[in-house]
Amino acid sequence: MKAIQDVGKTIDEIVKSISSAVEKNGAAIEILNASSELSEQSETLKTEVDKFMQQVRPV
């Protein structure tokens, strides 16, 4: 009976570890997606600023 309880506790700990890893992975993926979107917005902003600077520079 004790061995079965020990196995049950071990399985429970493994499940908790896996759940924690999945949560952390999910957060990491969200951060990666947000940073990718921010990078794209940064490139768009750079392009728009460059266009603006071309327009305001004396010809």
C-alpha positions in Angstrom: 0.0 0.0 0.0 2.8 2.4 0.9 4.5 1.7 -2.5 1.3 2.5 -4.3 1.0 5.8 -2.4 4.6 6.7 -3.2 4.0 6.0 -6.9 0.9 8.2 -6.7 2.8 11.0 -5.1 5.6 10.7 -7.7 3.0 10.8 -10.5 1.4 13.9 -8.9 4.8 15.6 -8.7 5.5 14.8 -12.3 2.1 16.2 -13.4 2.7 19.4 -11.4 6.1 19.8 -13.0 4.7 19.3 -16.5 1.9 21.8 -15.8 4.4 24.3 -14.5 6.6 23.8 -17.6 3.6 24.3 -19.9 2.6 27.5 -18.2 6.1 28.9 -18.4 6.4 27.8 -22.1 3.1 29.5 -22.8 4.4 32.7 -21.3 7.6 32.4 -23.2 5.7 32.0 -26.4 3.6 35.1 -25.7 6.7 37.1 -25.0 8.3 35.9 -28.2 5.2 36.8 -30.2 5.0 40.3 -28.6 8.7 40.9 -29.2 8.3 39.9 -32.8 5.3 42.2 -33.3 7.3 45.0 -31.6 10.2 44.4 -34.0 7.8 44.7 -37.0 6.3 47.9 -35.6 9.8 49.3 -35.1 10.7 48.6 -38.8 7.5 50.3 -39.9 8.2 53.3 -37.8 11.8 53.5 -39.1 10.4 53.4 -42.7 7.9 56.1 -42.0 10.4 58.3 -40.3 12.8 57.9 -43.2 10.0 58.9 -45.6 9.2 61.9 -43.5 12.8 63.0 -43.3 13.1 62.8 -47.1 10.1 65.1 -47.4 11.3 67.8 -45.0 14.9 67.9 -46.2 15.7 70.8 -48.5 15.9 69.7 -52.1 
